């Protein structure tokens, strides 16, 4: 033994991940206070060493593609580590997938968002969970299919394996749109759909990204005689035979490694039409919008994990004679990370509340969401990579090694900005919504205006944002700046009205008042950083 080991940070385990005021207050405010007990239960499980180990193992042992069996027969299966199945089972049994659609209680979608947010032990398995949730509103465009599949998509039973969908206890759904030549431009898709006499279609073509290819059914786009159309494609046909969806290879991705993403070829794959021919984008956009909400939730969740880990490390690690968390510059960094995290969380809860109310027929909330979701998806997902990098840096060299978990968090962080429309797509969608639905602009500023007069910095920023929109048709070049400003004034308004005063003050000073630098850790003087950091500290075991 050459030395004594000391000044080491204990593992961050045994805490309640859901024990954060901004989450629990928002849960109540957005109409889902009745779900607090289940959110807390899942939060305690997420903080356990056992659940964290599942996340580690699922990423250390990524999925493996098996195209053929030992006899040379085509099987197109993907093998996952047992830890993946543990993660999926928890997510499904807690209703993180499609169960909210079967829950008539007001706030059901908010409760589901909160649970998705706290179950942050692995991002990869969240992909099929999210797509299953998002598939339901699109599938409802075909009432007969919805009647058959929706109860299984909402069932709280994880039933893995390739079997005919209607013989299973529960189903998972995926989405398969992107092709080599098109990327985000799905109207450039070349996959063909030929109608048959029995009402089904046969698909021939390819998909460049099919996430979670072991889902039971997929929503996909193909060119039917009437134009681009949405289809439901099962992995296994009703007679038990495999539908010819050929898995060509799995993607070797930067992050999200626990989840399989595949290149797929359709060789006369059987499909059922969802919605009218030629209206495929309009049909599947409901699914896209729901997965965009989950992009925001996932980014907010990742930020919370990053700042919690950083505060925990700084609390237990000393340098230059005192704990890092007591040193002024580190306190500036930690507080800045915490402000960003709280702004993201309070926004995602408001978007979940708008989603819940809009699916129940509230048109004003639907109009608000059309702008707010695009702006939130753009900005919050854009902020996560910088946030993850800064949180990692708080751990120094210890954060750069895989055992800390921070490299995995960092690798995950760019995905949500890319998924379901990269930054440019989200910003341009925002402009299209303004032009097509002026009432959405009114609804957005009605929401933001509820904080009018409470903070002069916010009032000035709202005026600037309105001035930006004087001619929406002429601002495509500045679309990202417009999206950023709208997201910031929404976050500022929510924090001023509902957030902790110290957090709201710091946000308005640094994000709206421009009294800060471009990097994290440049908050101005005079803020109550102690109160902000305390709110980000994990509840110790």
Secondary structure, 3 states (H helix, E strand, C coil): CCCCCCCCCCCCCCCCCCCCHHHHHHHHHCCCHHHHHHHHHHHHHHCCHHHHHHHHHHHHCCCEEEEECCCCCEEEEEECCHHHHHHHHHHHHCCCCCHHHHCCCCCHHHHHHHHHHHCCCCCCCHHHHHHHHHHHHHHCCCHHHHHHHHHHHHCCCCCCCCCCHHHCCCCCEEEECCCCCCCCCHHHCCCEEEECCCCCEEEEEEEEEEECCCCCEEEEEEEECCEEEEEEEECECCCCCECCEEEEEECCCCCCCCCCEEEEEEEEEEEEEECCCCCHHHHHHHHHHHHHHHHHHHHHHHHHHHHHHHHHHHHHCEECCEEHHHCHHHHHHHHHHHHHHHHHHHHHHHHHHHHHHHHCCCHHHHHHHHHHHHHHHHHHHHHHHHHHHHHHHHCCHHHHCHHHCHHHHHHHHCHHHHCCCCHHHHHHHHHHHHHHCHHHHHHHHHHHHHHCCCCHHHHHHHHHHHHHCCCHHHCHHHHHHHHHHHHHHHHHHHHHHHCCHHHHHHHHHHHHCCCCCCCCCCCCCCCCHHHHHHHHCCCCC
